[in-house]
Amino acid sequence: MFSGQDAVNTYAVLLKSFPKFLWGMRIALILAFVLHIGTSIRLSIKNRAARPISYGQNKPVRASVASRTMLLSGLVVLSFVLFHLAHLTLGWINPEQANLIDAQGRHDVYNMTVLGFQNIYIASFYIIAQIFLSMHISHGFSSSAQTLGLAVDSKWAIFLRRFGVCFALLIAALYISIPASVWLGIIETEL
Ligand code: HEM
């Protein structure tokens, strides 16, 4: 996005020039997503069933805010991805922007994205969703490493927790930089 229209539209053509690979990835991602959401909701229900009467006093000692809000952040990310697909893949939100064609006859993904982020509500929703995504990843990373038995000792556990937080912050910062740069006039339309 920071390299401009030609870089993005060339990349988008590349993504779509291997339809078998693209659909393979899409099916694998959808399966992983559905399994992830299904098992997480099931786990959440089991957790609540295991403690029908909540603690009289709930003062968590070690549990981070991110770990205590995984269901919430997960649901925000789910609603983001559904909106995002409707917005930039299916073109349902701004059809006139989704059907733009560039000078070389290619789908103008670059201007579709920049024009989309000139809408303050869309840009704000993307930015807020990245913050929740970051919270979800910050705990999910170390928690999944623990589930897979990678946190072999406390040193590793600490390293994985810190790595997870840094990785999550990097993802959020990079993604937030796109709508924010459209608003700061760093990324502009090339029409
Ligand atoms: C500000 C951040 C983001 C921007 C600017 C962005 C941009 C885009 C664009 C332009 C497309 C359409 C590509 C094309 O059709 O050529 C796309 C598709 C997609 N994005 Fe994003 N994206 C962002 C964040 C995310 C995040 C956080 C996720 C996942 C949690 C995500 C998941 C997807 C998926 C699954 C597709 C569909 C790919 C396909 O067609 O199979 N995106 N994104």
py3Dmol code that shows the C-alpha trace and the ligand (Angstrom):
import py3Dmol

protein = """\
ATOM      1  CA  MET A   1       0.000   0.000   0.000  1.00  0.00           C
ATOM      2  CA  PHE A   2       2.891   2.404   0.666  1.00  0.00           C
ATOM      3  CA  SER A   3       4.438   1.532  -2.717  1.00  0.00           C
ATOM      4  CA  GLY A   4       1.426   2.790  -4.634  1.00  0.00           C
ATOM      5  CA  GLN A   5      -1.224   1.699  -7.113  1.00  0.00           C
ATOM      6  CA  ASP A   6       0.936  -0.339  -9.521  1.00  0.00           C
ATOM      7  CA  ALA A   7       2.517  -2.417  -6.718  1.00  0.00           C
ATOM      8  CA  VAL A   8      -0.860  -3.289  -5.123  1.00  0.00           C
ATOM      9  CA  ASN A   9      -2.700  -4.014  -8.373  1.00  0.00           C
ATOM     10  CA  THR A  10       0.195  -6.144  -9.696  1.00  0.00           C
ATOM     11  CA  TYR A  11       0.172  -8.106  -6.396  1.00  0.00           C
ATOM     12  CA  ALA A  12      -3.617  -8.547  -6.572  1.00  0.00           C
ATOM     13  CA  VAL A  13      -3.328  -9.921 -10.142  1.00  0.00           C
ATOM     14  CA  LEU A  14      -0.594 -12.307  -8.941  1.00  0.00           C
ATOM     15  CA  LEU A  15      -2.823 -13.555  -6.067  1.00  0.00           C
ATOM     16  CA  LYS A  16      -5.644 -14.292  -8.504  1.00  0.00           C
ATOM     17  CA  SER A  17      -3.486 -15.835 -11.248  1.00  0.00           C
ATOM     18  CA  PHE A  18      -3.258 -19.117  -9.318  1.00  0.00           C
ATOM     19  CA  PRO A  19      -6.951 -19.880  -8.793  1.00  0.00           C
ATOM     20  CA  LYS A  20      -6.295 -23.425  -7.548  1.00  0.00           C
ATOM     21  CA  PHE A  21      -3.857 -22.148  -4.929  1.00  0.00           C
ATOM     22  CA  LEU A  22      -6.149 -19.221  -4.018  1.00  0.00           C
ATOM     23  CA  TRP A  23      -9.195 -21.460  -3.530  1.00  0.00           C
ATOM     24  CA  GLY A  24      -7.078 -24.059  -1.688  1.00  0.00           C
ATOM     25  CA  MET A  25      -5.972 -21.332   0.762  1.00  0.00           C
ATOM     26  CA  ARG A  26      -9.514 -19.984   1.066  1.00  0.00           C
ATOM     27  CA  ILE A  27     -10.971 -23.421   1.873  1.00  0.00           C
ATOM     28  CA  ALA A  28      -8.163 -24.168   4.372  1.00  0.00           C
ATOM     29  CA  LEU A  29      -8.640 -20.732   6.059  1.00  0.00           C
ATOM     30  CA  ILE A  30     -12.438 -21.114   6.236  1.00  0.00           C
ATOM     31  CA  LEU A  31     -12.079 -24.627   7.747  1.00  0.00           C
ATOM     32  CA  ALA A  32      -9.508 -23.411  10.289  1.00  0.00           C
ATOM     33  CA  PHE A  33     -11.718 -20.433  11.132  1.00  0.00           C
ATOM     34  CA  VAL A  34     -14.874 -22.519  11.634  1.00  0.00           C
ATOM     35  CA  LEU A  35     -13.008 -25.139  13.716  1.00  0.00           C
ATOM     36  CA  HIS A  36     -11.326 -22.417  15.782  1.00  0.00           C
ATOM     37  CA  ILE A  37     -14.586 -20.592  16.513  1.00  0.00           C
ATOM     38  CA  GLY A  38     -16.553 -23.824  17.122  1.00  0.00           C
ATOM     39  CA  THR A  39     -14.058 -25.289  19.604  1.00  0.00           C
ATOM     40  CA  SER A  40     -13.575 -21.920  21.353  1.00  0.00           C
ATOM     41  CA  ILE A  41     -17.290 -21.390  21.904  1.00  0.00           C
ATOM     42  CA  ARG A  42     -17.607 -24.995  23.127  1.00  0.00           C
ATOM     43  CA  LEU A  43     -14.716 -24.432  25.538  1.00  0.00           C
ATOM     44  CA  SER A  44     -16.305 -21.197  26.766  1.00  0.00           C
ATOM     45  CA  ILE A  45     -19.610 -22.961  27.447  1.00  0.00           C
ATOM     46  CA  LYS A  46     -17.757 -25.763  29.302  1.00  0.00           C
ATOM     47  CA  ASN A  47     -15.862 -23.196  31.386  1.00  0.00           C
ATOM     48  CA  ARG A  48     -19.088 -21.496  32.420  1.00  0.00           C
ATOM     49  CA  ALA A  49     -20.779 -24.853  33.159  1.00  0.00           C
ATOM     50  CA  ALA A  50     -17.819 -25.823  35.352  1.00  0.00           C
ATOM     51  CA  ARG A  51     -18.401 -22.710  37.536  1.00  0.00           C
ATOM     52  CA  PRO A  52     -22.136 -21.891  37.452  1.00  0.00           C
ATOM     53  CA  ILE A  53     -21.724 -19.707  40.563  1.00  0.00           C
ATOM     54  CA  SER A  54     -19.069 -17.069  39.839  1.00  0.00           C
ATOM     55  CA  TYR A  55     -16.509 -16.044  42.461  1.00  0.00           C
ATOM     56  CA  GLY A  56     -17.748 -13.731  45.224  1.00  0.00           C
ATOM     57  CA  GLN A  57     -14.687 -11.584  44.593  1.00  0.00           C
ATOM     58  CA  ASN A  58     -13.042 -11.670  41.183  1.00  0.00           C
ATOM     59  CA  LYS A  59      -9.584 -10.130  41.540  1.00  0.00           C
ATOM     60  CA  PRO A  60      -7.411 -11.894  38.946  1.00  0.00           C
ATOM     61  CA  VAL A  61      -3.754 -12.087  40.033  1.00  0.00           C
ATOM     62  CA  ARG A  62      -1.921 -13.190  36.860  1.00  0.00           C
ATOM     63  CA  ALA A  63      -4.604 -13.393  34.174  1.00  0.00           C
ATOM     64  CA  SER A  64      -4.086 -10.533  31.689  1.00  0.00           C
ATOM     65  CA  VAL A  65      -6.945  -8.409  30.317  1.00  0.00           C
ATOM     66  CA  ALA A  66      -6.281 -10.070  26.930  1.00  0.00           C
ATOM     67  CA  SER A  67      -6.701 -13.575  28.395  1.00  0.00           C
ATOM     68  CA  ARG A  68      -9.921 -12.615  30.203  1.00  0.00           C
ATOM     69  CA  THR A  69     -11.488 -11.076  27.080  1.00  0.00           C
ATOM     70  CA  MET A  70     -10.673 -13.743  24.442  1.00  0.00           C
ATOM     71  CA  LEU A  71     -14.340 -14.421  23.654  1.00  0.00           C
ATOM     72  CA  LEU A  72     -15.039 -10.691  23.207  1.00  0.00           C
ATOM     73  CA  SER A  73     -11.919 -10.008  21.103  1.00  0.00           C
ATOM     74  CA  GLY A  74     -12.639 -13.165  19.064  1.00  0.00           C
ATOM     75  CA  LEU A  75     -16.176 -12.005  18.297  1.00  0.00           C
ATOM     76  CA  VAL A  76     -14.889  -8.545  17.281  1.00  0.00           C
ATOM     77  CA  VAL A  77     -12.326 -10.151  14.931  1.00  0.00           C
ATOM     78  CA  LEU A  78     -15.069 -12.402  13.484  1.00  0.00           C
ATOM     79  CA  SER A  79     -17.332  -9.410  12.781  1.00  0.00           C
ATOM     80  CA  PHE A  80     -14.322  -7.550  11.318  1.00  0.00           C
ATOM     81  CA  VAL A  81     -13.414 -10.377   8.912  1.00  0.00           C
ATOM     82  CA  LEU A  82     -17.048 -10.708   7.756  1.00  0.00           C
ATOM     83  CA  PHE A  83     -17.273  -6.935   7.193  1.00  0.00           C
ATOM     84  CA  HIS A  84     -13.816  -6.889   5.571  1.00  0.00           C
ATOM     85  CA  LEU A  85     -14.753  -9.605   3.066  1.00  0.00           C
ATOM     86  CA  ALA A  86     -18.028  -7.798   2.261  1.00  0.00           C
ATOM     87  CA  HIS A  87     -16.021  -4.560   1.868  1.00  0.00           C
ATOM     88  CA  LEU A  88     -12.827  -5.425  -0.071  1.00  0.00           C
ATOM     89  CA  THR A  89     -13.411  -8.889  -1.539  1.00  0.00           C
ATOM     90  CA  LEU A  90     -17.132  -9.038  -2.406  1.00  0.00           C
ATOM     91  CA  GLY A  91     -17.509  -5.250  -2.939  1.00  0.00           C
ATOM     92  CA  TRP A  92     -20.946  -5.079  -1.272  1.00  0.00           C
ATOM     93  CA  ILE A  93     -20.247  -1.992   0.876  1.00  0.00           C
ATOM     94  CA  ASN A  94     -19.153   0.430  -1.909  1.00  0.00           C
ATOM     95  CA  PRO A  95     -19.910  -1.320  -5.242  1.00  0.00           C
ATOM     96  CA  GLU A  96     -18.887   1.737  -7.278  1.00  0.00           C
ATOM     97  CA  GLN A  97     -15.441   1.694  -5.603  1.00  0.00           C
ATOM     98  CA  ALA A  98     -15.125  -2.127  -5.809  1.00  0.00           C
ATOM     99  CA  ASN A  99     -15.525  -2.139  -9.610  1.00  0.00           C
ATOM    100  CA  LEU A 100     -12.779   0.374 -10.410  1.00  0.00           C
ATOM    101  CA  ILE A 101     -10.407  -0.611 -13.232  1.00  0.00           C
ATOM    102  CA  ASP A 102      -6.930   0.911 -13.554  1.00  0.00           C
ATOM    103  CA  ALA A 103      -5.258   2.218 -16.748  1.00  0.00           C
ATOM    104  CA  GLN A 104      -3.949  -1.290 -17.525  1.00  0.00           C
ATOM    105  CA  GLY A 105      -7.398  -2.860 -17.310  1.00  0.00           C
ATOM    106  CA  ARG A 106      -6.729  -4.482 -13.908  1.00  0.00           C
ATOM    107  CA  HIS A 107      -9.016  -4.533 -10.844  1.00  0.00           C
ATOM    108  CA  ASP A 108      -8.008  -1.311  -9.026  1.00  0.00           C
ATOM    109  CA  VAL A 109      -7.574  -2.815  -5.530  1.00  0.00           C
ATOM    110  CA  TYR A 110      -5.378   0.123  -4.486  1.00  0.00           C
ATOM    111  CA  ASN A 111      -7.942   2.910  -5.064  1.00  0.00           C
ATOM    112  CA  MET A 112     -10.752   0.659  -3.788  1.00  0.00           C
ATOM    113  CA  THR A 113      -8.870   0.377  -0.474  1.00  0.00           C
ATOM    114  CA  VAL A 114      -7.824   4.053  -0.233  1.00  0.00           C
ATOM    115  CA  LEU A 115     -11.311   5.379  -1.119  1.00  0.00           C
ATOM    116  CA  GLY A 116     -12.785   2.933   1.426  1.00  0.00           C
ATOM    117  CA  PHE A 117     -10.571   4.310   4.195  1.00  0.00           C
ATOM    118  CA  GLN A 118     -11.518   7.912   3.374  1.00  0.00           C
ATOM    119  CA  ASN A 119     -14.776   7.027   5.129  1.00  0.00           C
ATOM    120  CA  ILE A 120     -14.041   7.799   8.799  1.00  0.00           C
ATOM    121  CA  TYR A 121     -16.459   5.123  10.074  1.00  0.00           C
ATOM    122  CA  ILE A 122     -14.851   2.386   7.993  1.00  0.00           C
ATOM    123  CA  ALA A 123     -11.322   3.533   8.894  1.00  0.00           C
ATOM    124  CA  SER A 124     -12.205   3.732  12.624  1.00  0.00           C
ATOM    125  CA  PHE A 125     -13.779   0.264  12.586  1.00  0.00           C
ATOM    126  CA  TYR A 126     -10.642  -1.193  10.946  1.00  0.00           C
ATOM    127  CA  ILE A 127      -8.395   0.504  13.503  1.00  0.00           C
ATOM    128  CA  ILE A 128     -10.494  -0.576  16.526  1.00  0.00           C
ATOM    129  CA  ALA A 129     -10.705  -4.131  15.140  1.00  0.00           C
ATOM    130  CA  GLN A 130      -6.897  -4.309  14.805  1.00  0.00           C
ATOM    131  CA  ILE A 131      -6.576  -3.421  18.506  1.00  0.00           C
ATOM    132  CA  PHE A 132      -8.889  -6.328  19.413  1.00  0.00           C
ATOM    133  CA  LEU A 133      -7.050  -8.590  16.939  1.00  0.00           C
ATOM    134  CA  SER A 134      -3.813  -7.648  18.653  1.00  0.00           C
ATOM    135  CA  MET A 135      -5.226  -8.481  22.109  1.00  0.00           C
ATOM    136  CA  HIS A 136      -6.486 -11.827  20.764  1.00  0.00           C
ATOM    137  CA  ILE A 137      -3.120 -12.727  19.237  1.00  0.00           C
ATOM    138  CA  SER A 138      -1.123 -11.426  22.246  1.00  0.00           C
ATOM    139  CA  HIS A 139      -2.700 -14.085  24.497  1.00  0.00           C
ATOM    140  CA  GLY A 140      -3.529 -16.652  21.804  1.00  0.00           C
ATOM    141  CA  PHE A 141       0.105 -16.937  20.729  1.00  0.00           C
ATOM    142  CA  SER A 142       1.558 -17.937  24.109  1.00  0.00           C
ATOM    143  CA  SER A 143      -1.550 -19.888  25.104  1.00  0.00           C
ATOM    144  CA  SER A 144      -1.428 -22.036  21.935  1.00  0.00           C
ATOM    145  CA  ALA A 145       2.336 -22.548  22.420  1.00  0.00           C
ATOM    146  CA  GLN A 146       1.537 -23.763  25.940  1.00  0.00           C
ATOM    147  CA  THR A 147      -1.218 -26.066  24.631  1.00  0.00           C
ATOM    148  CA  LEU A 148       1.273 -27.540  22.150  1.00  0.00           C
ATOM    149  CA  GLY A 149       3.727 -28.121  25.005  1.00  0.00           C
ATOM    150  CA  LEU A 150       6.265 -25.592  23.699  1.00  0.00           C
ATOM    151  CA  ALA A 151       6.464 -23.732  27.018  1.00  0.00           C
ATOM    152  CA  VAL A 152       8.834 -26.423  28.311  1.00  0.00           C
ATOM    153  CA  ASP A 153      10.011 -24.369  31.302  1.00  0.00           C
ATOM    154  CA  SER A 154       9.285 -21.019  32.912  1.00  0.00           C
ATOM    155  CA  LYS A 155      12.036 -19.265  30.923  1.00  0.00           C
ATOM    156  CA  TRP A 156      10.471 -20.416  27.658  1.00  0.00           C
ATOM    157  CA  ALA A 157       7.018 -19.553  28.922  1.00  0.00           C
ATOM    158  CA  ILE A 158       8.156 -15.997  29.679  1.00  0.00           C
ATOM    159  CA  PHE A 159       9.897 -15.711  26.291  1.00  0.00           C
ATOM    160  CA  LEU A 160       6.842 -16.965  24.405  1.00  0.00           C
ATOM    161  CA  ARG A 161       4.546 -14.606  26.325  1.00  0.00           C
ATOM    162  CA  ARG A 162       6.759 -11.591  25.551  1.00  0.00           C
ATOM    163  CA  PHE A 163       7.237 -12.689  21.913  1.00  0.00           C
ATOM    164  CA  GLY A 164       3.471 -13.076  21.545  1.00  0.00           C
ATOM    165  CA  VAL A 165       2.839  -9.552  22.829  1.00  0.00           C
ATOM    166  CA  CYS A 166       5.536  -8.034  20.549  1.00  0.00           C
ATOM    167  CA  PHE A 167       4.254  -9.980  17.525  1.00  0.00           C
ATOM    168  CA  ALA A 168       0.681  -8.858  18.231  1.00  0.00           C
ATOM    169  CA  LEU A 169       1.698  -5.212  18.629  1.00  0.00           C
ATOM    170  CA  LEU A 170       3.667  -5.356  15.358  1.00  0.00           C
ATOM    171  CA  ILE A 171       0.701  -6.809  13.451  1.00  0.00           C
ATOM    172  CA  ALA A 172      -1.635  -4.135  14.824  1.00  0.00           C
ATOM    173  CA  ALA A 173       0.816  -1.290  14.171  1.00  0.00           C
ATOM    174  CA  LEU A 174       1.379  -2.369  10.559  1.00  0.00           C
ATOM    175  CA  TYR A 175      -2.316  -2.840   9.798  1.00  0.00           C
ATOM    176  CA  ILE A 176      -3.362   0.365  11.584  1.00  0.00           C
ATOM    177  CA  SER A 177      -0.698   2.259   9.621  1.00  0.00           C
ATOM    178  CA  ILE A 178      -2.716   1.770   6.377  1.00  0.00           C
ATOM    179  CA  PRO A 179      -6.055   3.454   7.276  1.00  0.00           C
ATOM    180  CA  ALA A 180      -4.165   5.976   9.467  1.00  0.00           C
ATOM    181  CA  SER A 181      -1.847   6.911   6.548  1.00  0.00           C
ATOM    182  CA  VAL A 182      -4.865   7.441   4.280  1.00  0.00           C
ATOM    183  CA  TRP A 183      -6.192   9.869   6.915  1.00  0.00           C
ATOM    184  CA  LEU A 184      -2.863  11.610   7.295  1.00  0.00           C
ATOM    185  CA  GLY A 185      -2.636  12.034   3.503  1.00  0.00           C
ATOM    186  CA  ILE A 186       0.500   9.817   3.317  1.00  0.00           C
ATOM    187  CA  ILE A 187      -1.349   7.274   1.173  1.00  0.00           C
ATOM    188  CA  GLU A 188      -3.423   9.060  -1.481  1.00  0.00           C
ATOM    189  CA  THR A 189      -5.669   7.973  -4.340  1.00  0.00           C
ATOM    190  CA  GLU A 190      -4.073   7.628  -7.795  1.00  0.00           C
ATOM    191  CA  LEU A 191      -7.094   8.236 -10.016  1.00  0.00           C
TER     192      LEU A 191
END
"""
ligand_1 = """\
43
HEM
C -5.960 -2.451 7.658
C -5.816 -3.681 7.479
C -6.131 -4.453 6.208
C -6.112 -4.063 4.885
C -5.753 -2.703 4.303
C -6.503 -5.209 4.090
C -6.632 -5.206 2.692
C -7.207 -6.228 1.952
C -7.493 -6.153 0.532
C -7.201 -4.962 -0.352
C -8.087 -7.330 0.174
C -8.580 -7.733 -1.230
C -7.434 -8.310 -1.984
C -7.834 -8.650 -3.399
O -8.971 -9.026 -3.648
O -6.952 -8.563 -4.246
C -8.129 -8.157 1.366
C -8.635 -9.443 1.400
C -8.657 -10.210 2.553
N -8.229 -9.847 3.824
Fe -7.459 -8.073 4.362
N -6.730 -6.282 4.922
C -6.512 -5.854 6.222
C -6.611 -6.601 7.378
C -6.990 -7.930 7.403
C -7.043 -8.729 8.609
C -6.691 -8.236 10.013
C -7.484 -9.970 8.243
C -7.723 -11.202 9.090
C -7.933 -11.222 10.372
C -7.699 -9.937 6.796
C -8.169 -10.987 6.033
C -8.439 -10.924 4.665
C -9.016 -12.025 3.898
C -9.368 -13.407 4.443
C -9.159 -11.576 2.570
C -9.756 -12.344 1.372
C -8.693 -12.917 0.552
C -9.331 -13.727 -0.553
O -9.837 -13.126 -1.483
O -9.318 -14.944 -0.421
N -7.383 -8.683 6.312
N -7.597 -7.461 2.438
"""
view = py3Dmol.view(width=600, height=400)
view.addModel(protein, "pdb")
view.setStyle({"model": 0}, {"cartoon": {"style": "trace"}})
view.addModel(ligand_1, "xyz")
view.setStyle({"model": 1}, {"stick": {}})
view.zoomTo()
view.show()
